Amino acid sequence: MSEEAVQSETGYLVRFSAAQRVEHFVTMVDFVGLVATGLPQKFYTTSWAQWIIGTLGGIDSVRWIHRFFGVVLIVAVLWHGAGALKAILSRKVGFTMAVNKRDFTDAVKTLRYYLGLEDHPAAFDRYDYKQKWEYWSLMIGNVIMILSGLTLMYPALVARIGPGEIIPAAKVAHSNEGLMAFLVITIWHVFNAHLHPDVFPFDASIFTGKISRERMEHEHPLELASAEGREPGGHGHH
């Protein structure tokens, strides 16, 4: 019996390692820092933006703080990418975030369930299609933000390497992608992590690392069955 299975007998499983929890916390704090110093620059004509800029010591100070959080984002993304690649190459874990055909059929089945056309919702493995969509939109968004942000930090260097039109394009991309990321996180992620009926008022698993066996059975039955060495829907251990 696996370690996860033993822990499941006590009523909980370890879903996230200490390293993953620290990485999420750093990402969360960094995101708040980037939003707090980025959106006031985008909406600088508004009174709330001017208040934030003034409180943080003026526009030059805000830009330096924003760049600091930007560098943290670059390091965090590289660290995450290297860790994920190492884990996959070591064959210790499968590429559980890969989007596959099942995600599309799961999405259709879940929609049919919500419409009353299915008796049961789709059964998910480690990550469901919503979590995958959020993860990949975040990672692709991070790459756009990093490349456009570096372009805006070093415009003269970029203009020497490529056409000058890259710089205003980067400004538009950085500004709009930043706003979209803010809306996705505040609406989509906050709903799924806090306001969704299954977890309301708060899903603490990314902070404690633990998730109840009951929630695993409900939200990730395929992963639970695999951890306990049984067929999905079964109860015996091998």
MDAnalysis code that builds the backbone (N, CA, C; Angstrom):
import MDAnalysis as mda
import numpy as np

u = mda.Universe.empty(714, n_residues=238, atom_resindex=np.repeat(np.arange(238), 3), trajectory=True)
u.add_TopologyAttr("name", ["N", "CA", "C"] * 238)
u.add_TopologyAttr("resid", np.arange(1, 239))
u.add_TopologyAttr("resname", ["MET", "SER", "GLU", "GLU", "ALA", "VAL", "GLN", "SER", "GLU", "THR", "GLY", "TYR", "LEU", "VAL", "ARG", "PHE", "SER", "ALA", "ALA", "GLN", "ARG", "VAL", "GLU", "HIS", "PHE", "VAL", "THR", "MET", "VAL", "ASP", "PHE", "VAL", "GLY", "LEU", "VAL", "ALA", "THR", "GLY", "LEU", "PRO", "GLN", "LYS", "PHE", "TYR", "THR", "THR", "SER", "TRP", "ALA", "GLN", "TRP", "ILE", "ILE", "GLY", "THR", "LEU", "GLY", "GLY", "ILE", "ASP", "SER", "VAL", "ARG", "TRP", "ILE", "HIS", "ARG", "PHE", "PHE", "GLY", "VAL", "VAL", "LEU", "ILE", "VAL", "ALA", "VAL", "LEU", "TRP", "HIS", "GLY", "ALA", "GLY", "ALA", "LEU", "LYS", "ALA", "ILE", "LEU", "SER", "ARG", "LYS", "VAL", "GLY", "PHE", "THR", "MET", "ALA", "VAL", "ASN", "LYS", "ARG", "ASP", "PHE", "THR", "ASP", "ALA", "VAL", "LYS", "THR", "LEU", "ARG", "TYR", "TYR", "LEU", "GLY", "LEU", "GLU", "ASP", "HIS", "PRO", "ALA", "ALA", "PHE", "ASP", "ARG", "TYR", "ASP", "TYR", "LYS", "GLN", "LYS", "TRP", "GLU", "TYR", "TRP", "SER", "LEU", "MET", "ILE", "GLY", "ASN", "VAL", "ILE", "MET", "ILE", "LEU", "SER", "GLY", "LEU", "THR", "LEU", "MET", "TYR", "PRO", "ALA", "LEU", "VAL", "ALA", "ARG", "ILE", "GLY", "PRO", "GLY", "GLU", "ILE", "ILE", "PRO", "ALA", "ALA", "LYS", "VAL", "ALA", "HIS", "SER", "ASN", "GLU", "GLY", "LEU", "MET", "ALA", "PHE", "LEU", "VAL", "ILE", "THR", "ILE", "TRP", "HIS", "VAL", "PHE", "ASN", "ALA", "HIS", "LEU", "HIS", "PRO", "ASP", "VAL", "PHE", "PRO", "PHE", "ASP", "ALA", "SER", "ILE", "PHE", "THR", "GLY", "LYS", "ILE", "SER", "ARG", "GLU", "ARG", "MET", "GLU", "HIS", "GLU", "HIS", "PRO", "LEU", "GLU", "LEU", "ALA", "SER", "ALA", "GLU", "GLY", "ARG", "GLU", "PRO", "GLY", "GLY", "HIS", "GLY", "HIS", "HIS"])
u.atoms.positions = np.array([
    [0.858, -1.192, 0.000],
    [0.000, 0.000, 0.000],
    [0.897, 1.245, 0.000],
    [0.541, 2.242, -0.798],
    [1.376, 3.429, -0.915],
    [1.222, 4.321, 0.310],
    [2.161, 5.280, 0.419],
    [2.112, 6.231, 1.545],
    [0.802, 7.022, 1.512],
    [0.379, 7.423, 0.279],
    [-0.868, 8.171, 0.160],
    [-2.045, 7.342, 0.666],
    [-2.024, 6.045, 0.339],
    [-3.120, 5.172, 0.764],
    [-3.171, 5.064, 2.282],
    [-1.984, 4.935, 2.920],
    [-1.936, 4.852, 4.379],
    [-2.506, 6.118, 4.993],
    [-2.101, 7.260, 4.414],
    [-2.598, 8.524, 4.950],
    [-4.101, 8.661, 4.735],
    [-4.594, 8.097, 3.644],
    [-6.021, 8.227, 3.364],
    [-6.855, 7.500, 4.414],
    [-6.251, 6.480, 5.065],
    [-6.984, 5.758, 6.112],
    [-7.228, 6.667, 7.324],
    [-6.388, 7.699, 7.499],
    [-6.546, 8.616, 8.631],
    [-7.477, 9.778, 8.287],
    [-7.996, 9.784, 7.069],
    [-8.981, 10.798, 6.705],
    [-8.474, 11.914, 5.821],
    [-7.174, 11.925, 5.503],
    [-6.654, 12.968, 4.618],
    [-5.517, 12.410, 3.782],
    [-5.217, 13.122, 2.708],
    [-4.059, 12.796, 1.881],
    [-3.197, 14.038, 1.739],
    [-1.913, 13.824, 1.510],
    [-1.021, 14.948, 1.216],
    [-1.100, 15.204, -0.285],
    [-1.638, 16.348, -0.638],
    [-1.838, 16.666, -2.059],
    [-0.722, 17.547, -2.615],
    [-0.182, 18.453, -1.788],
    [0.873, 19.360, -2.254],
    [2.065, 19.300, -1.315],
    [3.258, 19.214, -1.900],
    [4.487, 19.168, -1.101],
    [4.786, 20.545, -0.518],
    [5.718, 20.588, 0.427],
    [6.115, 21.868, 1.037],
    [6.655, 22.821, -0.027],
    [7.433, 22.288, -0.979],
    [8.006, 23.124, -2.042],
    [6.903, 23.735, -2.911],
    [5.882, 22.948, -3.228],
    [4.774, 23.450, -4.040],
    [3.988, 24.526, -3.302],
    [3.834, 24.339, -1.986],
    [3.104, 25.332, -1.190],
    [3.880, 26.648, -1.110],
    [5.175, 26.555, -0.944],
    [6.018, 27.766, -0.905],
    [5.967, 28.473, -2.261],
    [6.046, 27.683, -3.336],
    [6.016, 28.249, -4.696],
    [4.691, 28.988, -4.935],
    [3.587, 28.397, -4.498],
    [2.276, 29.048, -4.655],
    [2.217, 30.336, -3.852],
    [2.750, 30.315, -2.624],
    [2.720, 31.507, -1.771],
    [3.528, 32.644, -2.393],
    [4.722, 32.310, -2.898],
    [5.581, 33.318, -3.546],
    [4.869, 33.894, -4.771],
    [4.271, 33.009, -5.577],
    [3.541, 33.443, -6.779],
    [2.384, 34.359, -6.404],
    [1.669, 34.014, -5.342],
    [0.517, 34.798, -4.894],
    [0.948, 36.200, -4.451],
    [1.989, 36.278, -3.624],
    [2.485, 37.574, -3.144],
    [3.026, 38.400, -4.311],
    [3.743, 37.734, -5.217],
    [4.326, 38.411, -6.375],
    [3.222, 38.971, -7.277],
    [2.158, 38.184, -7.469],
    [1.041, 38.628, -8.312],
    [0.394, 39.883, -7.725],
    [0.171, 39.868, -6.410],
    [-0.422, 41.038, -5.750],
    [0.486, 42.261, -5.932],
    [1.796, 42.053, -5.785],
    [2.756, 43.152, -5.961],
    [2.745, 43.708, -7.374],
    [2.697, 42.820, -8.364],
    [2.674, 43.252, -9.770],
    [1.384, 44.014, -10.098],
    [0.259, 43.513, -9.604],
    [-1.035, 44.166, -9.854],
    [-1.078, 45.532, -9.171],
    [-0.630, 45.579, -7.912],
    [-0.692, 46.818, -7.123],
    [0.188, 47.919, -7.708],
    [1.247, 47.541, -8.423],
    [2.150, 48.545, -9.012],
    [1.961, 48.684, -10.525],
    [1.263, 47.714, -11.131],
    [1.058, 47.751, -12.585],
    [-0.220, 48.453, -13.002],
    [-1.350, 48.089, -12.379],
    [-2.632, 48.686, -12.767],
    [-2.678, 50.203, -12.543],
    [-2.065, 50.729, -11.463],
    [-2.058, 52.196, -11.321],
    [-1.331, 52.900, -12.473],
    [-0.342, 52.224, -13.082],
    [0.347, 52.821, -14.235],
    [-0.556, 52.796, -15.465],
    [-1.374, 51.746, -15.595],
    [-2.299, 51.645, -16.732],
    [-3.428, 52.671, -16.609],
    [-3.930, 52.857, -15.383],
    [-5.065, 53.768, -15.159],
    [-4.606, 55.006, -14.383],
    [-3.487, 55.579, -14.822],
    [-2.846, 56.655, -14.050],
    [-3.696, 57.932, -13.943],
    [-4.702, 58.091, -14.802],
    [-5.529, 59.311, -14.742],
    [-6.587, 59.255, -13.638],
    [-6.831, 58.067, -13.086],
    [-7.870, 57.928, -12.054],
    [-7.333, 58.342, -10.679],
    [-8.247, 58.727, -9.811],
    [-7.846, 59.206, -8.483],
    [-7.258, 58.079, -7.633],
    [-7.826, 56.865, -7.732],
    [-7.311, 55.752, -6.920],
    [-5.890, 55.377, -7.340],
    [-5.627, 55.448, -8.657],
    [-4.276, 55.120, -9.147],
    [-3.269, 56.159, -8.660],
    [-3.658, 57.429, -8.704],
    [-2.755, 58.496, -8.245],
    [-2.506, 58.390, -6.741],
    [-3.536, 57.941, -6.004],
    [-3.357, 57.767, -4.549],
    [-2.337, 56.659, -4.272],
    [-2.468, 55.536, -4.991],
    [-1.528, 54.417, -4.800],
    [-0.115, 54.842, -5.176],
    [0.027, 55.511, -6.324],
    [1.346, 55.959, -6.781],
    [1.967, 56.915, -5.765],
    [1.141, 57.831, -5.237],
    [1.641, 58.775, -4.232],
    [2.036, 58.072, -2.943],
    [1.235, 57.114, -2.522],
    [1.500, 56.357, -1.290],
    [2.800, 55.563, -1.395],
    [3.088, 55.056, -2.594],
    [4.290, 54.241, -2.794],
    [5.529, 55.077, -3.138],
    [5.392, 56.399, -3.103],
    [6.569, 57.252, -3.266],
    [6.757, 57.865, -4.631],
    [5.716, 57.861, -5.451],
    [5.832, 58.473, -6.776],
    [6.038, 57.452, -7.882],
    [5.915, 57.906, -9.125],
    [5.937, 56.999, -10.273],
    [7.272, 56.263, -10.435],
    [8.394, 56.937, -10.175],
    [9.696, 56.266, -10.308],
    [9.820, 55.115, -9.311],
    [9.361, 55.372, -8.084],
    [9.388, 54.332, -7.051],
    [8.497, 53.160, -7.446],
    [7.298, 53.470, -7.946],
    [6.353, 52.428, -8.363],
    [6.964, 51.572, -9.471],
    [7.640, 52.210, -10.425],
    [8.248, 51.459, -11.536],
    [9.354, 50.534, -11.049],
    [10.152, 50.996, -10.105],
    [11.231, 50.135, -9.593],
    [10.670, 48.956, -8.793],
    [9.625, 49.220, -8.008],
    [8.983, 48.127, -7.258],
    [8.387, 47.116, -8.232],
    [7.747, 47.611, -9.292],
    [7.139, 46.744, -10.312],
    [8.214, 45.886, -10.976],
    [9.359, 46.491, -11.274],
    [10.458, 45.736, -11.904],
    [11.007, 44.665, -10.962],
    [11.070, 44.993, -9.679],
    [11.529, 44.006, -8.699],
    [10.620, 42.775, -8.715],
    [9.305, 43.006, -8.646],
    [8.355, 41.891, -8.688],
    [8.416, 41.167, -10.033],
    [8.748, 41.911, -11.090],
    [8.909, 41.296, -12.405],
    [10.079, 40.326, -12.440],
    [11.179, 40.713, -11.807],
    [12.361, 39.835, -11.733],
    [12.031, 38.585, -10.907],
    [11.276, 38.775, -9.825],
    [10.835, 37.628, -9.006],
    [10.003, 36.675, -9.865],
    [9.130, 37.229, -10.721],
    [8.302, 36.405, -11.605],
    [9.172, 35.596, -12.569],
    [10.187, 36.231, -13.137],
    [11.093, 35.529, -14.061],
    [11.770, 34.354, -13.359],
    [12.288, 34.610, -12.164],
    [12.972, 33.560, -11.388],
    [11.990, 32.440, -11.046],
    [10.774, 32.809, -10.630],
    [9.762, 31.817, -10.236],
    [9.359, 30.931, -11.417],
    [9.172, 31.540, -12.590],
    [8.777, 30.778, -13.779],
    [9.899, 29.830, -14.215],
    [11.136, 30.328, -14.208],
    [12.277, 29.483, -14.571],
    [12.434, 28.339, -13.569],
    [12.275, 28.641, -12.297],
    [12.381, 27.625, -11.234],
    [11.307, 26.561, -11.409],
    [10.080, 27.011, -11.663],
    [8.968, 26.077, -11.853],
    [9.197, 25.210, -13.087],
    [9.615, 25.832, -14.173],
    [9.856, 25.098, -15.418],
    [10.952, 24.063, -15.270],
    [12.037, 24.447, -14.601],
    [13.154, 23.521, -14.392],
    [12.737, 22.358, -13.501],
    [11.976, 22.657, -12.447],
    [11.506, 21.606, -11.535],
    [10.568, 20.637, -12.209],
    [9.658, 21.166, -13.033],
    [8.705, 20.324, -13.762],
    [9.432, 19.433, -14.766],
    [10.392, 20.023, -15.472],
    [11.157, 19.261, -16.473],
    [11.972, 18.156, -15.814],
    [12.590, 18.484, -14.685],
    [13.396, 17.497, -13.950],
    [12.529, 16.328, -13.483],
    [11.335, 16.643, -12.961],
    [10.432, 15.597, -12.456],
    [9.963, 14.685, -13.585],
    [9.663, 15.289, -14.731],
    [9.185, 14.498, -15.875],
    [10.299, 13.625, -16.443],
    [11.494, 14.205, -16.575],
    [12.629, 13.448, -17.131],
    [13.061, 12.322, -16.200],
    [12.873, 12.521, -14.883],
    [13.245, 11.472, -13.923],
    [12.215, 10.345, -13.888],
    [11.093, 10.598, -14.585],
    [9.984, 9.634, -14.676],
    [9.338, 9.347, -13.319],
    [9.574, 10.243, -12.355],
    [8.942, 10.058, -11.039],
    [7.456, 10.380, -11.116],
    [7.119, 11.336, -11.980],
    [5.710, 11.714, -12.141],
    [5.378, 11.788, -13.616],
    [4.130, 11.574, -13.927],
    [3.670, 11.763, -15.292],
    [3.391, 13.239, -15.526],
    [3.217, 13.611, -16.770],
    [2.937, 15.006, -17.097],
    [1.439, 15.243, -16.894],
    [1.060, 15.411, -15.602],
    [-0.359, 15.440, -15.238],
    [-1.075, 16.697, -15.715],
    [-0.315, 17.737, -16.114],
    [-0.936, 18.972, -16.581],
    [-1.155, 18.981, -18.095],
    [-0.732, 17.917, -18.777],
    [-0.905, 17.862, -20.229],
    [-2.389, 17.806, -20.575],
    [-2.781, 18.626, -21.541],
    [-4.175, 18.617, -22.000],
    [-4.351, 17.437, -22.957],
    [-5.400, 16.659, -22.761],
    [-5.634, 15.507, -23.631],
    [-7.103, 15.452, -24.061],
    [-7.409, 14.455, -24.863],
    [-8.761, 14.322, -25.416],
    [-9.804, 14.197, -24.306],
    [-9.417, 13.506, -23.236],
    [-10.368, 13.286, -22.135],
    [-10.856, 14.596, -21.523],
    [-9.994, 15.613, -21.497],
    [-10.392, 16.903, -20.921],
    [-11.587, 17.490, -21.667],
    [-11.594, 17.318, -22.987],
    [-12.707, 17.854, -23.778],
    [-13.988, 17.056, -23.526],
    [-13.852, 15.733, -23.452],
    [-15.043, 14.910, -23.175],
    [-15.535, 15.141, -21.746],
    [-14.594, 15.370, -20.808],
    [-14.977, 15.686, -19.425],
    [-15.763, 16.997, -19.353],
    [-15.304, 17.984, -20.117],
    [-15.972, 19.294, -20.131],
    [-17.399, 19.157, -20.655],
    [-17.562, 18.375, -21.722],
    [-18.893, 18.157, -22.303],
    [-19.783, 17.405, -21.311],
    [-19.204, 16.363, -20.680],
    [-19.989, 15.563, -19.734],
    [-20.414, 16.400, -18.524],
    [-19.512, 17.249, -18.042],
    [-19.840, 18.105, -16.898],
    [-20.949, 19.092, -17.259],
    [-20.851, 19.667, -18.453],
    [-21.892, 20.591, -18.907],
    [-23.241, 19.874, -19.005],
    [-23.222, 18.657, -19.555],
    [-24.443, 17.867, -19.661],
    [-25.020, 17.559, -18.270],
    [-24.107, 17.308, -17.300],
    [-24.540, 17.038, -15.917],
    [-25.232, 18.271, -15.323],
    [-24.626, 19.453, -15.562],
    [-25.223, 20.698, -15.052],
    [-26.590, 20.961, -15.686],
    [-26.764, 20.499, -16.923],
    [-28.038, 20.697, -17.631],
    [-29.053, 19.595, -17.325],
    [-28.644, 18.619, -16.491],
    [-29.541, 17.545, -16.109],
    [-29.637, 16.421, -17.126],
    [-28.662, 16.375, -18.040],
    [-28.675, 15.341, -19.081],
    [-27.803, 14.142, -18.724],
    [-27.034, 14.239, -17.633],
    [-26.194, 13.128, -17.163],
    [-26.508, 12.895, -15.692],
    [-26.424, 11.614, -15.261],
    [-26.692, 11.296, -13.848],
    [-25.507, 11.644, -12.957],
    [-24.283, 11.553, -13.525],
    [-23.067, 11.790, -12.735],
    [-22.137, 12.737, -13.478],
    [-21.421, 13.604, -12.724],
    [-20.412, 14.451, -13.385],
    [-19.215, 13.596, -13.798],
    [-18.329, 14.157, -14.596],
    [-17.126, 13.437, -15.018],
    [-16.247, 13.138, -13.803],
    [-15.542, 11.993, -13.845],
    [-14.590, 11.626, -12.778],
    [-13.207, 12.125, -13.183],
    [-12.550, 12.872, -12.301],
    [-11.269, 13.502, -12.644],
    [-10.091, 12.802, -11.990],
    [-8.939, 12.945, -12.656],
    [-7.670, 12.457, -12.108],
    [-7.059, 13.584, -11.273],
    [-5.739, 13.727, -11.295],
    [-5.082, 14.711, -10.422],
    [-5.563, 16.140, -10.689],
    [-5.701, 16.506, -11.942],
    [-6.178, 17.855, -12.278],
    [-7.337, 17.759, -13.266],
    [-8.374, 18.554, -13.029],
    [-9.499, 18.544, -13.966],
    [-9.251, 19.568, -15.074],
    [-10.141, 19.579, -16.059],
    [-9.940, 20.443, -17.233],
    [-9.931, 21.921, -16.861],
    [-10.675, 22.328, -15.820],
    [-10.689, 23.736, -15.403],
    [-9.336, 24.147, -14.824],
    [-8.758, 23.257, -14.019],
    [-7.449, 23.549, -13.428],
    [-6.358, 23.605, -14.495],
    [-6.465, 22.720, -15.493],
    [-5.489, 22.733, -16.594],
    [-5.603, 24.020, -17.402],
    [-6.840, 24.433, -17.695],
    [-7.047, 25.665, -18.456],
    [-6.440, 26.850, -17.707],
    [-6.665, 26.895, -16.402],
    [-6.148, 28.004, -15.598],
    [-4.621, 27.975, -15.560],
    [-4.064, 26.775, -15.403],
    [-2.603, 26.630, -15.336],
    [-1.948, 27.103, -16.630],
    [-2.434, 26.602, -17.773],
    [-1.798, 26.952, -19.049],
    [-2.037, 28.400, -19.439],
    [-3.196, 28.950, -19.098],
    [-3.424, 30.376, -19.383],
    [-2.479, 31.223, -18.546],
    [-2.221, 30.773, -17.307],
    [-1.283, 31.486, -16.431],
    [0.143, 31.396, -16.968],
    [0.565, 30.196, -17.377],
    [1.940, 30.023, -17.861],
    [2.186, 30.771, -19.166],
    [1.235, 30.678, -20.106],
    [1.373, 31.411, -21.374],
    [1.349, 32.915, -21.108],
    [0.452, 33.332, -20.203],
    [0.389, 34.739, -19.826],
    [1.684, 35.222, -19.203],
    [2.291, 34.386, -18.373],
    [3.569, 34.744, -17.741],
    [4.656, 34.972, -18.783],
    [4.714, 34.111, -19.791],
    [5.723, 34.249, -20.852],
    [5.511, 35.568, -21.600],
    [4.243, 35.883, -21.927],
    [3.935, 37.148, -22.609],
    [4.343, 38.335, -21.742],
    [4.009, 38.264, -20.449],
    [4.329, 39.373, -19.534],
    [5.836, 39.557, -19.374],
    [6.568, 38.451, -19.291],
    [8.023, 38.528, -19.114],
    [8.690, 39.116, -20.356],
    [8.339, 38.594, -21.543],
    [8.969, 39.072, -22.783],
    [8.614, 40.537, -23.058],
    [7.343, 40.890, -22.870],
    [6.934, 42.284, -23.104],
    [7.516, 43.205, -22.033],
    [7.593, 42.710, -20.797],
    [8.162, 43.513, -19.717],
    [9.634, 43.797, -19.914],
    [10.403, 42.785, -20.333],
    [11.835, 42.988, -20.611],
    [12.035, 43.947, -21.778],
    [11.128, 43.871, -22.776],
    [11.192, 44.788, -23.917],
    [11.005, 46.231, -23.453],
    [10.076, 46.438, -22.524],
    [9.817, 47.789, -22.017],
    [10.914, 48.269, -21.065],
    [11.609, 47.326, -20.413],
    [12.718, 47.692, -19.528],
    [13.955, 48.091, -20.316],
    [14.153, 47.414, -21.477],
    [15.351, 47.674, -22.285],
    [14.964, 48.004, -23.735],
    [14.208, 49.095, -23.943],
    [13.717, 49.407, -25.289],
    [14.827, 49.704, -26.300],
    [15.884, 50.395, -25.858],
    [16.970, 50.741, -26.783],
    [17.663, 49.483, -27.296],
    [17.901, 48.530, -26.398],
    [18.549, 47.273, -26.777],
    [17.672, 46.486, -27.754],
    [16.392, 46.423, -27.453],
    [15.455, 45.683, -28.316],
    [15.373, 46.336, -29.695],
    [15.348, 47.670, -29.722],
    [15.255, 48.396, -30.996],
    [16.500, 48.187, -31.856],
    [17.639, 47.942, -31.216],
    [18.872, 47.667, -31.983],
    [18.822, 46.275, -32.598],
    [18.167, 45.345, -31.889],
    [18.114, 43.948, -32.355],
    [17.044, 43.756, -33.424],
    [15.854, 44.358, -33.200],
    [14.720, 44.144, -34.103],
    [14.048, 45.447, -34.471],
    [12.917, 45.385, -35.176],
    [12.200, 46.604, -35.574],
    [11.649, 47.356, -34.371],
    [11.623, 48.687, -34.476],
    [11.164, 49.537, -33.379],
    [9.707, 49.346, -33.022],
    [8.922, 48.826, -33.989],
    [7.491, 48.618, -33.728],
    [7.238, 47.620, -32.601],
    [8.261, 46.825, -32.270],
    [8.113, 45.841, -31.189],
    [7.781, 46.531, -29.868],
    [8.325, 47.725, -29.660],
    [8.184, 48.393, -28.355],
    [6.745, 48.842, -28.078],
    [6.076, 49.578, -28.979],
    [4.662, 49.900, -28.707],
    [3.776, 48.653, -28.669],
    [4.116, 47.642, -29.469],
    [3.354, 46.381, -29.440],
    [3.493, 45.714, -28.077],
    [4.712, 45.741, -27.532],
    [4.971, 45.155, -26.211],
    [4.196, 45.903, -25.128],
    [4.095, 47.228, -25.284],
    [3.367, 48.043, -24.297],
    [1.891, 47.657, -24.266],
    [1.299, 47.492, -25.454],
    [-0.108, 47.094, -25.547],
    [-0.301, 45.688, -24.966],
    [0.597, 44.758, -25.357],
    [0.498, 43.367, -24.894],
    [0.641, 43.289, -23.375],
    [1.617, 43.996, -22.836],
    [1.897, 43.966, -21.401],
    [0.709, 44.533, -20.618],
    [0.196, 45.651, -21.084],
    [-0.904, 46.331, -20.404],
    [-2.179, 45.484, -20.416],
    [-2.549, 44.977, -21.589],
    [-3.809, 44.241, -21.715],
    [-3.738, 42.840, -21.116],
    [-2.603, 42.166, -21.286],
    [-2.436, 40.838, -20.692],
    [-2.431, 40.941, -19.172],
    [-1.835, 42.004, -18.651],
    [-1.828, 42.221, -17.203],
    [-3.236, 42.392, -16.652],
    [-4.050, 43.177, -17.357],
    [-5.435, 43.383, -16.932],
    [-6.228, 42.076, -17.025],
    [-5.995, 41.314, -18.111],
    [-6.710, 40.049, -18.284],
    [-6.321, 39.054, -17.188],
    [-5.036, 38.994, -16.851],
    [-4.570, 38.096, -15.788],
    [-5.232, 38.460, -14.462],
    [-5.325, 39.755, -14.194],
    [-5.969, 40.223, -12.962],
    [-7.430, 39.774, -12.917],
    [-8.143, 39.921, -14.043],
    [-9.561, 39.537, -14.092],
    [-9.738, 38.025, -13.982],
    [-8.871, 37.256, -14.658],
    [-8.961, 35.791, -14.603],
    [-8.736, 35.288, -13.182],
    [-7.706, 35.819, -12.526],
    [-7.388, 35.373, -11.164],
    [-8.495, 35.788, -10.185],
    [-8.939, 37.046, -10.266],
    [-9.917, 37.538, -9.290],
    [-11.300, 36.919, -9.505],
    [-11.652, 36.609, -10.750],
    [-12.987, 36.052, -11.009],
    [-12.952, 34.524, -11.025],
    [-12.144, 33.941, -11.915],
    [-12.141, 32.486, -12.121],
    [-11.504, 31.762, -10.930],
    [-10.260, 32.149, -10.599],
    [-9.515, 31.424, -9.561],
    [-10.145, 31.614, -8.182],
    [-10.504, 32.836, -7.848],
    [-11.095, 33.095, -6.530],
    [-12.424, 32.358, -6.380],
    [-13.203, 32.291, -7.464],
    [-14.467, 31.545, -7.395],
    [-14.192, 30.069, -7.115],
    [-13.294, 29.458, -7.889],
    [-13.030, 28.023, -7.735],
    [-12.368, 27.680, -6.404],
    [-11.568, 28.613, -5.876],
    [-10.822, 28.331, -4.642],
    [-11.580, 28.742, -3.380],
    [-12.565, 29.619, -3.524],
    [-13.233, 30.140, -2.321],
    [-14.759, 30.119, -2.388],
    [-15.324, 30.464, -3.539],
    [-16.770, 30.660, -3.608],
    [-17.537, 29.467, -4.163],
    [-16.807, 28.506, -4.742],
    [-17.463, 27.318, -5.288],
    [-18.167, 26.567, -4.147],
    [-19.396, 26.111, -4.370],
    [-20.152, 25.444, -3.284],
    [-19.408, 24.278, -2.628],
    [-18.553, 23.576, -3.381],
    [-17.844, 22.420, -2.811],
    [-16.750, 22.807, -1.823],
    [-16.238, 24.047, -1.917],
    [-15.113, 24.435, -1.055],
    [-15.410, 25.671, -0.195],
    [-16.551, 26.323, -0.422],
    [-16.862, 27.556, 0.318],
    [-16.723, 27.344, 1.830],
    [-16.106, 28.278, 2.568],
    [-15.628, 29.587, 2.121],
    [-14.149, 29.610, 1.727],
    [-13.453, 28.475, 1.826],
    [-12.004, 28.542, 1.617],
    [-11.433, 27.155, 1.366],
    [-10.665, 27.022, 0.284],
    [-9.945, 25.778, 0.012],
    [-8.517, 25.950, 0.513],
    [-8.217, 25.337, 1.646],
    [-6.915, 25.543, 2.301],
    [-5.854, 24.545, 1.863],
    [-6.173, 23.645, 0.925],
    [-5.245, 22.553, 0.607],
    [-3.891, 23.035, 0.090],
    [-3.859, 24.162, -0.649],
    [-2.583, 24.645, -1.192],
    [-1.725, 25.271, -0.085],
    [-2.334, 25.576, 1.072],
    [-1.576, 26.147, 2.191],
    [-1.188, 25.078, 3.212],
    [-2.077, 24.108, 3.453],
    [-1.773, 23.040, 4.410],
    [-1.106, 21.844, 3.721],
    [-1.338, 21.723, 2.417],
    [-0.831, 20.572, 1.665],
    [-1.743, 19.366, 1.748],
    [-2.749, 19.441, 2.633],
    [-3.613, 18.277, 2.877],
    [-4.996, 18.478, 2.268],
    [-5.618, 17.362, 1.909],
    [-6.990, 17.378, 1.401],
    [-7.717, 16.175, 1.998],
    [-8.965, 16.357, 2.352],
    [-9.695, 15.261, 2.983],
    [-9.968, 14.150, 1.975],
    [-10.047, 12.936, 2.491],
    [-10.329, 11.793, 1.620],
    [-11.699, 11.948, 0.972],
    [-12.627, 12.523, 1.714],
    [-13.981, 12.734, 1.197],
    [-13.965, 13.645, -0.030],
    [-13.179, 14.730, 0.062],
    [-13.079, 15.643, -1.084],
    [-12.372, 14.979, -2.260],
    [-11.349, 14.180, -1.963],
    [-10.637, 13.468, -3.028],
    [-11.589, 12.524, -3.760],
    [-12.417, 11.814, -2.985],
    [-13.374, 10.879, -3.586],
    [-14.360, 11.623, -4.477],
    [-14.696, 12.832, -4.074],
    [-15.675, 13.630, -4.818],
    [-15.049, 14.342, -6.021],
    [-13.841, 14.925, -5.832],
    [-13.253, 15.782, -6.862],
    [-12.209, 15.084, -7.728],
    [-11.463, 14.141, -7.159],
    [-10.380, 13.478, -7.914],
    [-10.401, 11.967, -7.662],
    [-11.522, 11.306, -7.970],
    [-11.653, 9.872, -7.660],
    [-10.640, 8.981, -8.384],
    [-10.233, 9.360, -9.585],
    [-9.270, 8.532, -10.330],
    [-7.893, 8.568, -9.677],
    [-7.489, 9.749, -9.206],
    [-6.198, 9.872, -8.514],
    [-6.237, 9.105, -7.189],
    [-7.349, 9.193, -6.464],
    [-7.485, 8.493, -5.188],
    [-7.406, 6.983, -5.394],
    [-8.110, 6.497, -6.411],
    [-8.088, 5.058, -6.699],
    [-6.684, 4.588, -7.023],
    [-5.953, 5.390, -7.788],
    [-4.580, 5.049, -8.150],
    [-3.679, 5.024, -6.914],
    [-3.853, 6.014, -6.018],
    [-3.045, 6.095, -4.792],
    [-3.308, 4.914, -3.867],
    [-4.553, 4.432, -3.870],
    [-4.921, 3.327, -2.980],
    [-4.804, 1.966, -3.655],
    [-4.304, 1.964, -4.891],
    [-4.046, 0.700, -5.589],
    [-5.295, -0.101, -5.876],
    [-6.351, 0.587, -6.332],
    [-7.583, -0.123, -6.656],
    [-8.182, 0.459, -7.930],
    [-9.170, -0.223, -8.428],
    [-9.888, 0.261, -9.605],
    [-10.834, 1.387, -9.181],
    [-11.034, 2.415, -10.043],
    [-11.990, 3.475, -9.699],
    [-13.365, 2.885, -9.377],
    [-13.922, 3.311, -8.244],
    [-15.231, 2.802, -7.842],
    [-15.134, 1.612, -6.923],
    [-13.922, 0.989, -6.870],
    [-13.726, -0.159, -5.983],
    [-13.283, 0.274, -4.616],
    [-13.105, -0.692, -3.710],
    [-12.741, -0.345, -2.332],
    [-11.564, -1.167, -1.808],
    [-11.167, -2.202, -2.542],
    [-10.098, -3.051, -2.038],
    [-8.724, -2.522, -2.382],
    [-7.709, -2.969, -1.645],
    [-6.319, -2.593, -1.912],
    [-5.589, -3.814, -2.453],
    [-4.630, -3.542, -3.340],
    [-3.808, -4.633, -3.884],
    [-2.532, -4.758, -3.080],
])
